[in-house]
Amino acid sequence: MSGTAETLGLRLSSPVVVGSGLLTDQEGNIRRLLQDGAGAVVTKTIHPAPGPTGNERLLRLPTGMLNSTTYSRRSVDGWCAMLRRFADDGLPVITSVHADSPAQLAELADRVTQAGSPALELGISCLNEDGGLEDTPERVAAYTDAVRRRTPVPFSVKLAAGERLRERVEAAVACGADAVTLSDTIAGLAVDADTGEVRLGGAFGYSGPGIKPLVLAGIFGLRRAGVTVPVMASGGVESAEDVAEYLSVGADVVQVYTALHRNLHATLRAIRQGFDDWLGAHGGTVADLVGRSVKRS
C-alpha cells in the first residue's frame, strides 16, 4: 500500500492537503497541521496591500460555511521570514499569493520564491474583494503569464467552479501553470427568514459539503474532455470517502479546509488516518485511484 502523492514538485506523505484560510495564517498552526498528518499545507493568501480589517466574519450553515474573509494581514516581510524557516526545515508548505495587478503579483511571487518557498498557489479567484469578481480566461492568463515570467518554482492557479471553467483552466495551462486548484469558494447568500435581513451584508464565499458535487462534476468534465493538467481538488471534504471520490474523478491531491473549523487537529487526524485505513482496506495505491471513474465512463 502507498498513500504517498505528488504535487507541484513536492513528494507528499499523503494526498490530504490543508487548504488556504484563516487556519493557516500562523506558523505554529501550520507546523502542527503537518505534524497531524497533512501531506502539505497552503498558507493563508499573502497580499502586499490586504486592506482594512474589521469585516472578516464566518457564518456556519447546515451544509457548509459562508465567509467574508480575504487576505492575511501579516506583512510580506513577516511571511518571508516565516517561509525561510519552513524552507530551512524542509517542510511541504505551499505559499498562496495574490495582488491587485499581474505585475504586483509577479513581484510578490518573486519575493516569496527568494524566501525559499518551493511551490505557490495563485489565489486570484477570491470573490470577497470589494466589488466582487468576474473571472475570465483573459484575466487568468494575465496573472498566470506574469507570474510564470518571474518565478521558476511550480505553481497552481486556484479557480472557482462555474461558467467557462475549461476555458479558464486552458488559459492557465497555456500561460505556464503547473496545476490548477478547483474550487475556490462560490457565491453564496444567507437570509434571516424572520426579518428578511441578508446575513453578513451580502453574497460572499460559500464552502463546504454543498459544493462538493459541483466540484466533482467540474473535475470529471475536465478529465473526460482530455484536460491532463494536475488538479488539487477542494470543496466539502469531511471524510476518507470524500478524498477517495475526488481522486477517482481525476484529482491528484485533495485539499481539506472548512471541516477543520470544528475540532481542527482532531478532524485532520481523523481524515488522514481514515484515508490511510480506507486505502489499506481496499488495496492499491493513490495512483491506482486517480482517474478510475473516468476510465470506466
N, C-alpha and C positions, 0 to 999 in steps of 0.2 A: 504493500500500500504506500502511495506517495501523496501527501497532502500539500506538497510544495507547489508554487506557482511563480510565474514571471510577469513583470510589467515594467515598462519604462527602463529597461536595463537592470532592474533590481531582481534578485533571486529572493523570493519570499518564503517564509516557513509555512504560510497559509494563504489561501486566496481571500481570506476575510480581511478587509482593509477598513480602517476607520476614516469616514469622510470628513470634509471640512465643515467647521462650525464653531459655535461658542465653546464647545467642549475641548477643542484643540487649539485654544488660544494661550495655553500656559505650558511652560517647559515641563513642569512636574507631571501634569496630566498626560502629555504626550509620551513621556518616558514610562509612566505607569501603564498606559494603554498597550504599549509594546510589551511590557512585562506580562500583561494579562493575556497575551497571545495574538494581538493584531499582527498580520503579516507586514503591514505598513500603516502609517498614519499620515493623513493630509492635514496640513496646518490650516488654521482659520485664514481667510483670504487677507493677504497683506496689500495695502493700498498706500501710495505716497501721500494722499490727502483724503483721509477717510471721512471727513465731515464732522459735524457736531454730534455729541452724544445726547441721549435722553429719549430717543424714540424707538429703542430696541426692545420689543416685547414678544412673548410667546403665548399662544393660546392653544391649549390641548383640546382636541376634538375626538369623538369616538373612533374615528378612522385615521388619526394622524395628528398633525400639528400645523398651525399657521404661525409664521414668524415674520417680524418686521426688521430683522437684523440685516446688517450689511457687511462691514469690513472690520478687521481688527483695529483697535485704537492704539496699539503699540507702534512705536516708531520703526521705520525701516532699519535704522541703525541698531535698535534693540533686537529686532528679528535677526539681522545679520550676525550679531554676536551669538545669539542662540543657535542659529544654523551652523556656525563654526563648531560649536560644542557637539552638536549632533554628528557632524561630519567627522570630527576627531574620534568619536566613539563608534563610527561605522553604522549608525542607525538608519533604517529604511524610512526616512521622513521625506515626503513629497511636499514641496512648497507651493501653496496656492497663491496666485498673484492676480491683480487687476489694476488698471489705472484709467484715467479719463480719456486717453487717446492711445492709438497704436504706438506712437513714438515714446510716450511716457511708459507704457507697459514694457516696451523693448528695453528701455533704460533700467527699469526695475528688475526685469528678468536677468539682465547682465549683472546687476549688483548682487542678487541672491546666488547667482551662479558663482561669482567670485568668492562668495562666502562659503562655498563648498556644497551647496545643495545638489544632490545627484539627479534630481528629477523635478519637474514642475507640472502644475495643473493650472491652466488659464481659466480663472473664474469670471469669464466675460459675460455670462448669461444671467447674472443676478437681477431679478425683476423688481427688487425692492429699492432700486435707485430712485432718486427724485425724478418724477415724470414717467416712471415705468421704463419698459424696454420693449422695443420691437426688433427682434433679432432677424438678420437677413444673411444669406450666403455672402454677400459683399462685405458686410461688417465682420463676419467670421474670418473671411480671407484677409482683410486688412490687419486685424490683430495678429492672426497666425503668422502671416508673412513677416511682419515687423519683428516679432519675437524670434522667428527662425533665423533671421539675418544677424541677430545679436548673441545668440547662445548656442553652444554645441550640445548641451545636455538634452536628453529626451524629455518631451512634454506631451501632456494630454490637453485637449480642449474640452472644457465642460459645457455641454449643450443641454437645452431643455427639450423634452419630447413635445411634439406638436407639428404644425404645418411646415412643410419644406424641409423636413428632417434630413432626408437623404441628400438634398442639395447642400445643406449646411455642413453635413459630415464630409461630403466630397470636396467642398471648398476648403475645409480644414486640412484634409489629406493632401490636396493639390498644393497647398502652401507650406507643407512641411511638418504637419502634426504627426507625432509618432503613435498617438492613440486618441480616443475620444472617451469622455465620461458622460454617461447617459443614465439618469437625467438630473439636471438641476431641478429646483422646485418649480412648480407650475402655479399659475394664478389661482388663488382661492379666496373665498369670501365667507364670512360668518355673520349672521344677523340674529339679534335678540328678538324672539318671536313676540314677547310681551310689549316691547317698546318700539320695535322697528329699527332700533339703533344698529348701525353697522359696526361690528366689533373691530377693534384695532384701528378704526377710522378709514378703512378702505380695503382693497384687494391686495393681498401680499402672498408670499411664497408658501405653498402648501406642500407638505411632505408626509410620508408615512405609508401605511398599507394600501390606502386608497389609490395611490398612483402606480402600484406595482403592476397590475395588468396592462396599463398603458405602456410602461417601460418595457415589459416583456414583449409586447407586440412590436414596439419600435425596434428593439434589437433583433427579434426574429425576422422582421421585414427586411432589415438591412442585410442580414446574412442570406436570406433567400434571394435577395437581389444581387448577390455576389460581392458585397462590400466586405473586405477582408481586414480592414484596419483593426488592431486590438481595441477592445472595449472594456472599460471599467463600468460595471453596472451599478446603479444607485437608485434606490427607491423602495421603501417599505420592508426592508429585511429585518425579520424578527426571529428567525429560526434557521436551523440547519437545512430544512427543506427549501426555504426561500433561496439560500445560497445555491443549492443543487439546481433549482429551477432556472436561475439566471445563467449558470454555467451551461445548462442544457441548451438554451437558445442561442448560445454563442458568445457570452461574456467570458473574458479571460480571468478577471478577478471581480470581486463583489464588495462594494462599499456598504457599510452599515453606519447609520448616524441617529436618526430620530428615535429609534428604540432605546438608545443609550441614555436618553433623558430620564429614564426610570432605572434606578439601580445601576448606574454607569458601569462600574467594573464587573459586578456580578453578571450583568446582562451580556457584556462582551465575552467573558469567560464561558458562559453557557452556550453562546452561539459558536464560538471557536471549538470548544470541546464537543459540542453537539455535532458539528460538521465532521470532525475527526472520527467520532463514533459512527456517524452515518456512513462515511466513506469506508470505514473498516468493515461494517456490516454488509455493504453492497459490493465490496471488492473493487479493484481497479485503482486508477489514479485520477487526479484532477483533469489531466489531459484527456483521459477517456470520456469524461463527462462533457467537455466543451464542444458544443455544437451538435450533440447527439439528436436533439429534437429536429434540427434542420435536416440532418442526414436521413431521417425517417419520413420526412414530409414529401 
